[in-house]
Amino acid sequence: MNPTLQFLIFIVGFFVILGLFIRLIQIAEKRLGGKVPARRYGLIMGVIIAGMVTGLAMMFQALTLSLLEPGFLLLVVSTLAFILWSHVLPAPPPTLQAQRDESGTVES
């Protein structure tokens, strides 16, 4: 296959996948933004970060090479999850929610 054609197929595929991921982030933010309790939000973020650290540890350990590929996959999935989840905002504290319900805006 022509190298130029391979390059074009790669670039088009890359931007299609990137666009789909951006759309997934938009959908997640629209459905979950401001609705996830702060405690659950923090717990999920902690699990995602633990996945990143575990993936790194699996990749850089010196005991066996068999953990390299699963470690890399865990790191990639955790990184993508972190990017997605960091665009979702947690629900405001109940006091701010009550103020917002009364006036329609948040008072400082």
CORTA-V560647 format. One record per helix or strand of 3 or more residues. SS is the DSSP state (H for helix, E for strand). FROM is the first residue (numbers start at 1). LEN is the number of residues. If there is no record, write none. Layout:
# CORTA-V560647
ss=(SS SS)
from=(FROM FROM)
len=(LEN LEN)
This chain:
# CORTA-V560647
ss=(H H H H)
from=(3 38 66 94)
len=(30 23 20 10)
